[in-house]
Amino acid sequence: MLKLKLGPPPDNDLVRHDARWKALAGYDTTPEGALRMLTVGFTCTLITYGLWSAFVPGALPVSWPSVLLTLAVLSAVVVVHETIHLLAFPAGGVGNAVVGFWPAKGAAYVEYMLPVSRRRFVLVTLAPVLLLSVGVVAVAAVGVRVPVPLQWASVLNAFGSGGDLLVVFLVLRQSSRSALILGSGQALYTREV
């Protein structure tokens, strides 16, 4: 059964009862951490926009969509992004994941409550940007007609993936290939095996 939560990500008892778990440095809720995520997200947005411009001329037309369409696209991007994370976990996350929305931060999240290998964590974390941003551009680049809202959704998803890309960089830099990764509350932890 999938667990749903309104509020911040839950703390994980596995971290509290095992001193071998070490907090991932640089992945935090400080203003500096938020600025790092926004900077990476903005850079990813520019890169994705550049890919569209380079490989699909005439894509991303600028017009003023209705407020309703804009909200629908933004909502869909968030839901699809988090669903991709969820499905990339073992067994699609069922039984071991918490899907939540934190109104105070305006953030949706998926937190897997069991340790995963570093390799699996990187796959789970990169899956939305690879599928929804890079994948959509690649499909359009080979000639498949992609609706304009989906084109822009790929760009918006790239921005929203800033935190994902930053955390992958930090995990690769601060852990070995054999490490396990575990989320708890607003932090990530690594444990060498």
C-alpha distance (Angstrom), angle and dihedral (degrees) to the residues before:
residue distance angle dihedral
M1 . . .
L2 3.78 . .
K3 3.80 115.2 .
L4 3.81 117.8 -137.9
K5 3.79 123.9 -160.8
L6 3.79 136.7 -174.8
G7 3.79 109.1 -153.9
P8 3.80 136.2 28.0
P9 3.80 122.7 -15.3
P10 3.81 112.0 -82.3
D11 3.78 123.7 -103.4
N12 3.78 114.5 -110.6
D13 3.82 118.3 -128.1
L14 3.81 90.3 -153.2
V15 3.82 89.5 69.1
R16 3.81 94.0 46.8
H17 3.79 94.1 53.3
D18 3.81 100.6 43.0
A19 3.81 120.8 60.9
R20 3.82 91.2 -165.0
W21 3.84 89.8 80.3
K22 3.82 111.1 96.1
A23 3.80 122.7 -163.8
L24 3.79 115.3 -115.1
A25 3.81 107.5 -113.4
G26 3.81 117.3 -131.0
Y27 3.80 95.4 24.9
D28 3.76 101.5 102.9
T29 3.79 145.9 120.7
T30 3.80 96.2 -109.8
P31 3.81 120.4 122.3
E32 3.82 87.7 -108.5
G33 3.81 90.4 54.0
A34 3.80 90.7 49.6
L35 3.81 90.4 49.2
R36 3.83 90.7 51.6
M37 3.82 90.7 51.6
L38 3.81 92.8 46.6
T39 3.81 91.4 48.4
V40 3.81 92.1 51.4
G41 3.82 90.4 44.5
F42 3.79 92.5 50.8
T43 3.81 91.0 47.8
C44 3.83 90.1 50.4
T45 3.79 89.6 49.9
L46 3.80 91.1 54.2
I47 3.80 91.6 47.2
T48 3.82 92.4 49.3
Y49 3.79 91.2 47.2
G50 3.81 88.1 49.5
L51 3.81 91.5 51.2
W52 3.80 90.6 52.2
S53 3.81 90.7 48.5
A54 3.81 93.5 47.2
F55 3.80 100.2 43.1
V56 3.82 105.4 25.7
P57 3.81 110.1 39.1
G58 3.78 112.1 -158.2
A59 3.80 93.6 25.2
L60 3.79 123.1 130.5
P61 3.80 98.3 35.5
V62 3.77 111.8 -163.7
S63 3.77 116.0 -127.4
W64 3.77 134.5 133.3
P65 3.79 108.0 -94.9
S66 3.76 119.8 -162.6
V67 3.78 117.9 -86.3
L68 3.80 88.3 -116.4
L69 3.83 92.7 54.9
T70 3.80 91.0 46.4
L71 3.81 92.0 51.8
A72 3.80 91.1 45.2
V73 3.82 92.3 52.3
L74 3.82 92.7 46.1
S75 3.81 91.8 48.5
A76 3.79 92.2 46.4
V77 3.81 91.7 50.3
V78 3.81 91.6 53.4
V79 3.82 94.0 46.0
V80 3.81 94.9 45.3
H81 3.83 92.4 43.8
E82 3.81 92.8 53.4
T83 3.82 92.5 41.4
I84 3.80 89.9 55.3
H85 3.82 89.6 52.4
L86 3.81 90.1 49.4
L87 3.80 95.5 48.4
A88 3.81 91.8 49.3
F89 3.81 91.9 61.9
P90 3.82 119.3 90.0
A91 3.84 110.1 -72.4
G92 3.80 89.1 3.5
G93 3.80 89.2 -69.7
V94 3.80 91.8 -75.0
G95 3.79 111.3 156.6
N96 3.80 95.2 4.3
A97 3.80 105.4 55.5
V98 3.78 134.5 79.4
V99 3.80 117.2 -149.4
G100 3.74 112.8 -161.5
F101 3.75 150.8 162.8
W102 3.79 121.4 -143.9
P103 3.81 107.1 -156.8
A104 3.83 94.8 -169.6
K105 3.83 90.2 59.8
G106 3.81 96.7 30.0
A107 3.80 87.4 -127.6
A108 3.77 134.7 139.0
Y109 3.79 118.4 -156.2
V110 3.78 146.6 174.4
E111 3.80 117.2 -147.6
Y112 3.79 120.4 -171.3
M113 3.79 110.0 -149.7
L114 3.81 98.3 -153.4
P115 3.81 128.7 68.7
V116 3.80 116.4 -96.9
S117 3.78 130.6 -167.2
R118 3.77 117.2 -95.7
R119 3.80 89.5 -114.3
R120 3.83 92.4 53.9
F121 3.81 91.3 44.9
V122 3.81 91.5 53.6
L123 3.82 90.5 48.6
V124 3.82 92.3 48.9
T125 3.78 92.3 46.7
L126 3.82 96.5 46.9
A127 3.82 96.6 40.6
P128 3.84 96.9 90.7
V129 3.80 95.6 49.4
L130 3.80 92.0 43.8
L131 3.81 94.5 48.4
L132 3.79 104.7 31.0
S133 3.81 100.3 34.6
V134 3.81 111.7 21.9
G135 3.82 93.5 27.2
V136 3.81 94.4 52.7
V137 3.82 91.3 49.4
A138 3.82 90.4 48.2
V139 3.81 92.1 50.8
A140 3.81 90.5 49.7
A141 3.82 91.4 45.8
V142 3.81 91.0 60.1
G143 3.79 91.2 53.6
V144 3.79 106.0 -91.2
R145 3.80 110.5 140.2
V146 3.81 108.6 -118.4
P147 3.83 117.3 -165.2
V148 3.80 114.2 -115.1
P149 3.83 94.4 -116.2
L150 3.82 89.2 55.4
Q151 3.81 90.0 48.4
W152 3.80 90.2 55.6
A153 3.81 91.0 41.2
S154 3.81 88.3 60.1
V155 3.81 89.8 54.7
L156 3.82 93.3 46.0
N157 3.80 89.9 48.4
A158 3.80 89.7 53.6
F159 3.79 89.2 56.7
G160 3.80 91.3 47.6
S161 3.80 90.0 50.0
G162 3.80 92.9 64.5
G163 3.80 92.1 99.1
D164 3.80 91.3 46.7
L165 3.79 93.1 52.9
L166 3.79 92.4 45.4
V167 3.80 92.5 51.6
V168 3.82 91.8 49.2
F169 3.80 89.4 52.9
L170 3.81 91.0 49.5
V171 3.82 93.7 46.5
L172 3.81 92.7 49.3
R173 3.77 90.6 47.7
Q174 3.81 97.9 45.8
S175 3.80 104.5 38.0
S176 3.77 140.9 50.8
R177 3.80 126.1 -116.1
S178 3.78 90.6 -101.1
A179 3.83 95.4 51.5
L180 3.77 124.8 120.1
I181 3.81 121.4 -134.9
L182 3.80 126.3 -149.4
G183 3.78 133.2 176.8
S184 3.79 122.4 -140.0
G185 3.78 123.9 172.6
Q186 3.77 109.1 -46.2
A187 3.81 94.8 -20.7
L188 3.77 141.2 75.1
Y189 3.76 124.6 -138.1
T190 3.79 133.9 -159.2
R191 3.78 129.0 -156.2
E192 3.75 125.1 -170.4
V193 3.78 115.4 -133.1
